[in-house]
Amino acid sequence: MSDILDKIVDTKKIEVVADTKKISLAEQRQRAEENNRNPLFKPRGFIQSIESTIATGKAGVIAEIKKASPSKGILRDPFHPAEIAQSYENHGAACLSVLTDQQYFQGANAYLQAARAACQIPVLRKDFTIDPYQIYEARAIGADAILLIVACLELNQMKELEACAHELGLDVLVEVHNAPELEKALHLNTPLLGINNRNLKTFEVTLQTTLSLLLMVPDNKRLVTESGIMTQADVQLMRDHQINAFLVGEAFMRANDPGLALKTLFS
Ligand SMILES: O=C(O)c1ccccc1NCC(=O)[C@H](O)[C@H](O)COP(=O)(O)O
């Protein structure tokens, strides 16, 4: 595990203990299950939205809402998640990804809630999931999908977390950065496989990461290329390799109108 991931995971362990004292696991679970019975909050179908967008010939874009990151500092200030969500939806995003980690990304659960309430498209809770508590919490705040980062997790943990998510109707994006992680990820059931082009140890970003792992990705997985997609040439390079799902943050967060930037990048 990288230094920053070590730090983030240590923080998450402390947060889960503290959060459980504020809202118990049983209460969080009850909230999650209530949401599943409420038409406003039941899962919107994250993978389905990516697939139906790609089926029309367009790129399946997971458009990220993040105020800041460890590698880049502040990306957007002022920051209005509801406006950004509407702009993304109006300009063709298949899904949203909202950072909820506070300490390292200046995110918040409230940002996810505001973004989801402002649109109809499904939302990934972008956080560092290490404990089932966070999955109940994700569903309780309205998330439609969660992220599992292989570099942070043992295989048994990943399987347990995936089963918990699926039980609640949440989709799972499993994220890898190298070949051993990819092999591990293939033990999960989720068809959604993210390759992060960012090395979380050095913060170096290269799209070659996705291209170098391509041959290892089975046909029954939907590959999402993540991080460092900045130009139309980047998009074209990926599409030339039949990669049609993208997770993009910085390029949109730095634009005046994030949705317009999405439309331009993928036109
Ligand atoms: O971005 C970071 O600095 C970072 C550090 C530690 C863990 C994760 C980190 N980033 C999360 C992401 O993977 C990106 O937010 C996402 O893929 C979008 O990337 P980009 O389009 O380059 O903003």
The ligand as a Tripos MOL2 file, in Angstrom:
@<TRIPOS>MOLECULE
LIG
   23    23     1     0     0
SMALL
NO_CHARGES

@<TRIPOS>ATOM
      1 O1         -6.2130   12.3040   -6.8710 O.co2     1 LIG1
      2 C1         -5.5040   12.0670   -5.8720 C.2       1 LIG1
      3 O2         -4.6340   12.8370   -5.4570 O.co2     1 LIG1
      4 C2         -5.7160   10.7950   -5.1120 C.ar      1 LIG1
      5 C3         -4.8980   10.4910   -4.0440 C.ar      1 LIG1
      6 C4         -5.0980    9.3260   -3.2960 C.ar      1 LIG1
      7 C5         -6.1110    8.4660   -3.6220 C.ar      1 LIG1
      8 C6         -6.9620    8.7680   -4.6930 C.ar      1 LIG1
      9 C7         -6.7620    9.9230   -5.4180 C.ar      1 LIG1
     10 N1         -7.6050   10.2560   -6.4700 N.pl3     1 LIG1
     11 C8         -8.8600    9.6610   -6.7170 C.3       1 LIG1
     12 C9         -9.0390    9.4140   -8.1400 C.2       1 LIG1
     13 O3         -8.7240    8.3380   -8.5470 O.2       1 LIG1
     14 C10        -9.5450   10.5130   -9.0370 C.3       1 LIG1
     15 O4        -10.3190   11.4130   -8.2810 O.3       1 LIG1
     16 C11       -10.3960   10.0700  -10.2300 C.3       1 LIG1
     17 O5         -9.9290    8.9250  -10.8440 O.3       1 LIG1
     18 C12       -10.4680   11.2240  -11.2510 C.3       1 LIG1
     19 O6         -9.1710   11.5680  -11.6740 O.3       1 LIG1
     20 P1         -8.8700   12.9390  -12.4460 P.3       1 LIG1
     21 O7         -9.7240   12.9660  -13.6750 O.co2     1 LIG1
     22 O8         -7.4260   12.8710  -12.7960 O.co2     1 LIG1
     23 O9         -9.2090   14.0360  -11.5180 O.co2     1 LIG1
@<TRIPOS>BOND
     1     1     2 2
     2     2     3 1
     3     2     4 1
     4     4     5 ar
     5     4     9 ar
     6     5     6 ar
     7     6     7 ar
     8     7     8 ar
     9     8     9 ar
    10     9    10 1
    11    10    11 1
    12    11    12 1
    13    12    13 2
    14    12    14 1
    15    14    15 1
    16    14    16 1
    17    16    17 1
    18    16    18 1
    19    18    19 1
    20    19    20 1
    21    20    21 2
    22    20    22 1
    23    20    23 1
@<TRIPOS>SUBSTRUCTURE
     1 LIG1         1 GROUP 0 **** ****
